[in-house]
Amino acid sequence: MSLPTSMYYTTKEVAAMEGVTPGYLLEQVSQGKFIPPAHYGKPNRWLKSSIDNYYAELNAQASRLSA
């Protein structure tokens, strides 16, 4: 079964957004320090909406703290 790529980010894409290596990202997931992928496998996939919401919440927190 193939997943529609327009709905998902790959491990490599999410790692690039975070500025880390894919291996480090997966380590953070295993330690509960980053949101887990929606689909485990080769490759892991994160829902774009989940990642977009994650960054939107971080931006909102940053705005509240800087106000």
TAGI-V570593 format. One line per field, one symbol per residue. ss: DSSP state (2 for helix, 1 for strand, 0 for the rest). phi: phi as a letter, one per 20 degrees, with the letter a starting at -180 (. if undefined). Layout:
ss = ???
phi = ???
//
This chain:
ss = 0000222111222222220002222222220000000010000011122222222222222222220
phi = .defffecdegffffffemcegffgfffffemebffffceqdefcdfgfffffgfffffffffffee
//
